[in-house]
Amino acid sequence: MTWKPHATVAAIIEDNGKFLMVEEKINGKIVYNQPAGHLDPNEDLIEAVIRETQEETGWQFTPEALVGIYLWQQPGTHKAFLRFAFTGSCSNHQPDQPLDEGILQALWLSRDELLGNIKLRSPMVIKNIDDYLAGQRYPLDILTTVDYAR
């Protein structure tokens, strides 16, 4: 079996100490995550994070920097995730937009609330926020898409 991590993107969006999060139901359990998802065919990383944020929250996301690239192996499985976490701003909220399947709601939570009595989808959630709060940023031009078919 060939090991292939899932390529994913996530949006770290902060407003007055609160982060845009999604409450979602995964395998019958309610968990919290940043707006995030898989890279689709014929899509670059920037397009993916804009699309995922819109689909999961109804907000239009404008990426401004890359916070980091994270590799996480899900315990007890052969699943691994390679996450590209972006920060930026959001605007043009469409509150009546239906959200992706499994997403219960988009909401704004502080870091302390995330560390409270709720379940995070993965340890990457808080690591992304901590790196963001530490000021970790890389310019978007660090990413290059080489000749992919559209």
C-alpha positions as CSV (number, residue, x, y, z in Angstrom):
1,M,0.0,0.0,0.0
2,T,1.3,3.4,-1.0
3,W,1.2,6.1,1.8
4,K,-0.5,9.2,0.5
5,P,-1.4,12.1,2.9
6,H,-4.6,14.0,2.1
7,A,-3.8,17.5,0.9
8,T,-6.0,20.0,2.8
9,V,-6.3,23.7,3.4
10,A,-7.6,25.7,6.4
11,A,-8.4,29.4,7.0
12,I,-7.3,31.1,10.2
13,I,-9.5,34.2,10.5
14,E,-9.4,36.3,13.6
15,D,-11.6,39.2,14.6
16,N,-11.2,40.9,18.0
17,G,-9.8,37.8,19.7
18,K,-12.3,35.4,18.2
19,F,-11.7,32.9,15.4
20,L,-14.1,31.9,12.6
21,M,-14.8,28.2,13.3
22,V,-17.2,25.6,12.1
23,E,-19.2,23.2,14.2
24,E,-19.5,19.9,12.3
25,K,-20.8,16.4,12.7
26,I,-18.2,13.7,11.8
27,N,-18.9,10.1,12.4
28,G,-21.8,11.0,14.7
29,K,-19.7,13.3,16.9
30,I,-19.7,17.1,17.1
31,V,-16.3,18.6,16.6
32,Y,-14.9,22.1,15.9
33,N,-12.5,23.0,13.2
34,Q,-11.3,26.0,11.1
35,P,-13.0,26.3,7.7
36,A,-11.0,23.6,6.0
37,G,-11.2,20.9,3.4
38,H,-9.5,18.9,0.7
39,L,-7.8,20.2,-2.4
40,D,-10.0,19.4,-5.4
41,P,-8.7,18.4,-8.9
42,N,-7.6,21.3,-11.1
43,E,-7.5,23.7,-8.1
44,D,-4.6,25.5,-6.5
45,L,-4.2,25.9,-2.8
46,I,-5.4,29.5,-2.7
47,E,-8.5,28.6,-4.8
48,A,-9.2,25.7,-2.4
49,V,-9.1,27.8,0.8
50,I,-11.3,30.5,-0.7
51,R,-13.8,27.8,-1.8
52,E,-13.8,25.8,1.4
53,T,-14.3,28.9,3.5
54,Q,-17.3,30.1,1.4
55,E,-18.9,26.6,1.3
56,E,-18.5,26.0,5.1
57,T,-19.2,29.5,6.5
58,G,-20.9,31.7,3.9
59,W,-18.0,34.2,4.2
60,Q,-15.8,35.3,1.3
61,F,-12.1,34.8,2.4
62,T,-9.2,36.8,1.1
63,P,-5.9,35.0,1.9
64,E,-3.1,37.3,3.0
65,A,-0.4,34.9,4.2
66,L,0.5,31.3,4.8
67,V,0.7,30.5,8.6
68,G,2.3,27.1,8.1
69,I,2.3,23.6,6.6
70,Y,1.4,20.8,9.0
71,L,1.6,17.0,8.7
72,W,-0.6,15.0,11.1
73,Q,-1.1,11.3,11.3
74,Q,-4.5,10.3,12.7
75,P,-3.9,7.9,15.6
76,G,-5.0,4.3,15.0
77,T,-5.4,4.8,11.3
78,H,-3.3,5.0,8.2
79,K,-4.8,8.4,7.4
80,A,-2.4,11.4,7.3
81,F,-3.2,15.0,6.5
82,L,-0.9,17.6,5.0
83,R,-2.6,21.0,5.9
84,F,-1.8,24.4,4.4
85,A,-3.1,26.9,6.9
86,F,-3.7,30.5,5.6
87,T,-4.6,33.7,7.4
88,G,-6.5,36.6,5.9
89,S,-9.7,38.5,6.2
90,C,-13.3,37.8,5.3
91,S,-16.2,39.9,4.0
92,N,-19.5,39.8,2.1
93,H,-21.1,37.3,4.5
94,Q,-24.0,35.4,3.0
95,P,-25.9,34.2,6.1
96,D,-28.7,32.5,4.2
97,Q,-26.3,30.3,2.1
98,P,-26.7,26.6,2.8
99,L,-23.5,25.2,4.4
100,D,-21.6,22.1,3.3
101,E,-23.0,18.8,4.4
102,G,-22.1,18.0,7.9
103,I,-21.5,21.6,8.9
104,L,-23.9,22.6,11.7
105,Q,-22.9,26.2,11.9
106,A,-20.2,28.8,11.6
107,L,-19.3,30.7,14.7
108,W,-16.7,32.9,16.3
109,L,-14.8,31.5,19.3
110,S,-11.8,32.6,21.3
111,R,-8.8,30.4,21.9
112,D,-9.9,29.9,25.5
113,E,-13.3,28.8,24.4
114,L,-11.6,26.3,22.0
115,L,-9.6,24.9,24.9
116,G,-12.8,24.6,27.0
117,N,-15.2,21.7,27.1
118,I,-15.4,21.1,23.3
119,K,-13.8,18.5,21.0
120,L,-11.5,19.8,18.3
121,R,-11.3,17.9,15.0
122,S,-7.6,17.5,15.3
123,P,-4.6,18.9,17.2
124,M,-3.8,21.0,14.1
125,V,-6.7,23.3,15.1
126,I,-5.0,24.8,18.2
127,K,-1.5,24.5,16.7
128,N,-2.6,26.7,13.7
129,I,-4.1,29.3,16.1
130,D,-1.0,29.3,18.3
131,D,1.3,29.7,15.4
132,Y,-1.0,32.5,14.1
133,L,-0.9,34.2,17.5
134,A,2.9,33.9,17.6
135,G,3.0,36.0,14.4
136,Q,4.1,33.1,12.1
137,R,3.5,34.3,8.5
138,Y,4.9,33.4,5.1
139,P,4.2,35.3,1.9
140,L,1.7,33.7,-0.5
141,D,4.3,33.8,-3.3
142,I,6.1,31.0,-1.4
143,L,3.5,28.7,-3.1
144,T,3.9,27.8,-6.8
145,T,1.5,25.8,-8.9
146,V,3.4,24.3,-11.8
147,D,1.5,23.6,-15.1
148,Y,-1.7,21.9,-14.0
149,A,-4.6,21.4,-16.4
150,R,-7.7,23.4,-15.8
